[in-house]
Amino acid sequence: MNTNALTAQNCSLFEIDAELEAAFDQLQEEREITGNISDEARDHCVQLFAELGKKIDRIAAYLRIQQHKANIAGEEAQRLQAAVTAWRYMSCMRASLRSSGPCKHWSNKSHDVRCSMQQPRKKYIW
């Protein structure tokens, strides 16, 4: 495979790793046959290591971004849960104002949406 085509942007980590392993095998074979490693083969391995490093950096950046998105989603879920809790609390308050007494779930920390519906409005027939 041509090193110019093998980049962190268009190849997977596994493809770069496989190419690097093949290049090392070729280096070892070359050294066994000639006793030396050519500059071209050495440069090829250095380029592959550089691309492997870039790929790892890209993956790490992607994971950081995903973690940041997860944190934002968690904060938004907490904000929405607080809004739901406030809405339920307000429903209980409205129910107590419409009825003759406080909502029977008033002291319960997990206010139920049904609290505002427990005592239906009085219908007057004229």
C-alpha positions in Angstrom: 0.0 0.0 0.0 1.3 3.5 -0.8 2.1 5.5 2.3 0.8 8.7 0.7 -2.7 7.1 0.4 -2.5 5.7 3.9 -3.5 8.6 6.1 -5.2 9.0 9.5 -8.1 10.7 7.8 -9.0 8.0 5.3 -7.9 4.8 7.0 -8.9 2.9 10.1 -6.6 2.4 13.0 -6.5 -1.3 12.1 -5.5 -0.6 8.5 -2.6 1.6 9.6 -1.6 -1.0 12.2 -1.7 -3.8 9.7 0.4 -1.7 7.2 2.9 -0.9 10.0 3.2 -4.5 11.0 3.8 -5.5 7.3 6.5 -2.7 7.1 8.2 -4.0 10.2 8.2 -7.5 8.8 9.7 -6.2 5.6 12.4 -4.3 7.6 13.3 -7.4 9.5 13.5 -9.4 6.3 15.6 -6.7 4.7 18.0 -6.6 7.6 18.3 -10.4 7.6 19.1 -10.5 3.9 21.3 -7.4 3.5 22.4 -6.7 7.1 21.2 -3.1 6.8 17.9 -1.2 6.7 17.4 1.2 3.8 16.6 4.8 4.4 13.5 4.4 2.3 12.1 1.6 4.4 13.0 3.4 7.6 11.2 6.6 6.3 8.2 4.4 5.4 8.0 3.2 9.0 8.4 6.6 10.4 5.6 7.9 8.2 3.4 5.1 9.3 4.2 5.8 13.0 3.3 9.4 12.4 0.0 8.5 10.8 -0.7 6.1 13.6 -0.1 8.9 16.1 -2.4 11.2 14.2 -5.1 8.6 14.1 -4.8 8.0 17.9 -5.0 11.8 18.4 -8.1 12.0 16.2 -9.8 9.2 18.2 -8.9 10.8 21.5 -10.3 14.1 20.3 -13.5 12.4 19.1 -13.9 10.7 22.5 -13.4 14.0 24.3 -16.1 15.6 22.2 -18.5 12.7 22.9 -17.8 13.0 26.6 -18.5 16.7 26.4 -21.8 16.0 24.6 -22.7 13.4 27.2 -22.0 15.9 30.0 -24.2 18.5 28.3 -27.0 16.0 27.8 -26.8 15.0 31.5 -27.0 18.7 32.5 -30.0 19.2 30.2 -31.7 16.1 31.7 -31.2 17.5 35.2 -32.5 20.9 34.1 -35.6 19.2 32.6 -36.2 17.0 35.6 -36.1 20.1 37.8 -38.6 21.8 35.5 -40.9 18.8 35.7 -40.6 18.8 39.5 -41.4 22.5 39.6 -44.4 22.0 37.3 -45.7 19.1 39.5 -45.2 21.3 42.6 -47.1 24.1 40.9 -49.9 21.7 40.0 -50.3 20.7 43.6 -50.4 24.3 44.7 -53.1 25.0 42.1 -55.0 22.0 43.2 -54.9 23.2 46.8 -56.0 26.6 45.8 -59.0 25.3 43.9 -60.0 22.8 46.6 -60.9 23.2 50.2 -57.5 22.1 51.5 -54.0 21.3 50.7 -53.2 18.5 48.3 -52.9 15.2 50.2 -49.6 14.7 48.5 -48.3 18.1 49.6 -45.8 16.7 52.1 -44.6 14.0 49.7 -41.4 15.0 47.9 -42.4 13.2 44.7 -45.4 15.2 43.7 -47.6 13.3 41.4 -49.1 14.9 38.3 -52.4 13.4 39.4 -52.5 15.8 42.4 -54.0 18.6 40.3 -56.6 16.2 38.9 -57.6 14.5 42.2 -60.4 16.9 43.0 -62.2 17.8 39.8 -63.6 21.2 39.3 -67.1 21.6 40.5 -69.5 21.8 37.6 -72.4 24.2 38.1 -75.6 23.5 36.3 -77.7 26.6 35.9 
